[in-house]
Amino acid sequence: MPMHDWSQVQAGIYHNFHYRWIAAIMDRLNSGLLPKGMIAMAEQIIGGPEPDVVTLQQNDVVFPSTGGGTAVLTEAPPQPKTQFVIPADVERYAARAKRVVVRHSVGKVVAVLELITPGNKHTRRAMGSFVERKVNLLDDGINLLVIDPFPPSTRDPQGIHKAIWDEITDEPFALPEDRKLTLAAYQAAPIKTAYIEPFAVGQPIPDMPLFLHNNFYINVPLEQTYMDTWAVLPEMLRDLVK
């Protein structure tokens, strides 16, 4: 199913779809995509400088060649993607945001999936806060997958990835003229790496890697979960979306 143009509908209509899509992704991750010992949760707070975080990091998941369910846990680099590499040299604590959080069964955050909303780009302050939180997560060794179904704004003229990446490195990046929506998978360790997939309204949504530990990742079925979410959207709302 091609991506719809969510920039042309009222924010409330998109937010209704947004929360259902987040839930669909979370359910798929918990239905065999994640290796044994990890779960996905939808929540607003992920960690911080609480003293019990160190204790929760003691239990580790063993990463075999296959995951704990039906999906294959992959170690080879995702291909093809636009790739940038920089050294990871800063450690900071993560802040708060709406997202899907992948945890060890004992609570350590290892990856975050974020689905952009119009409010993330609504003001310069909102945009700055969003970017800062993403950089903080990467600095704290937490992997990211960012889904942006909206075209660039005046606050991110080359898309959400460049807004984030400019805070980390001066590596140049520009979105293709015919693909202005952005999927960005970030590997936090052993070195920060960004895998970027520009796409467009009217195109299918590529599946993207979600890194769990160093080079190990799973592929998140974005297209299928999008289709599942669209299928249960009331017809009255579907008629409003192009």
N, C-alpha and C positions, 0 to 999 in steps of 0.2 A: 504494500500500500504506500503511495507517495505521501510525503510530508505535506500537511496542509499549511495554509498561510494564517498563522495564529496572530499575526500583527494587525489583522483587519477586524478582529472581534473585540468585544468588551473584555476587560481584564477578568471579570468574574467568570465568564464562560471558559476562558483558558485555565483559570485556577481550578475550576471543577475538574477539567481534564487532567491537569497537572497532578493533583493528588491521587486520582485513579491510576495514572500511569506510574507514579512512584510506587503505589501499592502492588501493581502488576509486576514491576521489576523486582521488588522485594520478594514477592511470592515465588517467582522463578528462581531467584538465587537460593531460596530456602528449600526448593523442591529438587535438589540434587546437583545444582551447579557448583555450590561451594564445597570444599573438602570437609571431611568430618572434623568437628571441633570448631567450626565457624558458623555464625548465624548472621543474618541481615536484619536490622531493625530500622524502623522509621522513627526519627526523633529529632529534637531541636538542640540538644546539648551533647557535645562530644568531648569529654575529657576536660583538662585544665590542670592547674598546678596542685590538685589534691594529693596529699601524701600517700594515698593507697594505690596510686597509679603504678608505682614501682613494683609493688607486690603483685598486682594483676598481670604484670609482664613476665612473671616467672614461668608460666606454662606455655609451651610452644607447640604449634601444630607441625606434624611431620608432613613434608611435601613429597609425595610419591609421584610416579609418572602419570597417574590418573587421579581424578578427584574422588570425593567420597560418594558421588552419585553417578548420574548419567553423562556428565560432561567431562572432557579431557582437560586436565590442568597442564598448561603449556609453559615451556621454558624458553623456546626459541623466540627471537624478536618478532613482534607483529609486522606483517608486510602485506601490501605496501602502505606506507604511511610517510608523511613528512616528519623527519626526525631531527630534533635538536638535543644536544648533550652538553651539560655543564656539571662541574663538581659540586657535590653537596657539602657545605662547610659551616652551616649555621643550624642551631637547634633552638626552637622556640615552642611555646605552648599554643594549642589551637583555641580558637574562640567559638562563638555560637552561630549556628545557621540552620536552616531547614534542609535536610538531606537524608539520604539513606546511608546508614553507618554499618559497615561490616566489622564484626567483633570476633575475637576469640571467645570461646564459651565462658571464659572467666572474666571477660570484659575489656580486654585491650583492643583499642581501635587500630585497625590495619589499613582500611580503605574507606573512602567517602565517595558516594555518587551524588552529584548535584545537578538538578534540573532547573535551568534559569527561568525566572519569572520576570515580567515587565518591571516589577518593583526593584529588581537588582540594578537596573540601568536608569531608573526614573530621575535621580538627581546625582550630582557630582559626589555628594557625601555618601549616598547609597552605593554608588559604584566603587568609590575608594574603599569603603568598609568591606565590600564583597571581595575585592582583589586582595586586600590585606589578609583576610581570613584564609584565602586559598594559599597564599604564599606562606603564611604561618603553618598551615597543615603540612605542606611540603618540607618546610624547614624542620618540622617535628617528625619527619620520617613517615608520614601518612600519605598513602597513594590516593590519587584523585581520578575521577571520571566526570567531566563536565559536559552537559548536553545543553546547547543553546539553539532553540528553534526560532530565534528572532534575528533579524538582520542587524548589522552594526548601527549604532546610534552615534550622536555627536560625542559621547563619552567613551566609546570604543570603536573608532572609525575603521579599524581593521579587525574587528571581532573581539570576542572575550578572551581568546587565547593570547593575543598580542598584549592586551591590557595586563594579563597576569604575568606573561613572560618578560615584559619590559621591566618588571620589578626584580627579576632574577638575573637577566643577562641582556646584552645589547645585540644579540643575534637578530638579524632582520627577518621579518615575516610579513607577507601580504596575502590577503584572501584573493582567490581567483575571481575575476569579474562575474563569472557565471555561477559561482557557488559562494553565497554570502552567509550561510548558516554554518555553525561550527560544532564539531565533536572533538574533544580533547582528552586524551588519556595521559596521565602523568605518573611516571614511575619515580618514587622518591629516593630509592637506594638500589644499588650502591652509589650511583650517580644520578642526578635528576635528568630525566629524559621525557620529552614530550612527543606524543604520537598524535598527529593532527589529521583529521578527515573533514575537509570542507564539503558541504552538500547544499542542496537548494530545495525550495518549495517545488513539489511535483516529482521529486526523486525519492526512491526507497531510502530508508534509513540504514546505513551500514552498522553491522554489529561492531562493538568496540571492546578492546581489552580492559579488564579491571585487574590491576596488579595487586597481589596479595602479600608477596614476600620476595624481595629482590627481583629476579627475572621471571618468577612464576606468576602466571595470570590466568584468568578465565575469560572467555568471550561472552559479553552480555548481549542477549538477543533483543536488541532495541526494536527492530522491525516487528518481531512477533508480539512483543509486549505492547507496542503502539497499536497494532491491529486488534489485539484483545481488548484494549481500552476503548478504542473507537467503536467496537462492536456493541459495547454496553452503554455508549453515550446515547441519551434520549434522541429520537429522530428530530424533535423540535430544535435541539441544539446543533445536531449535525447539519441541519439545513442552513444554519447561520455561518458555517465554516466553509471556506472555499478550498 
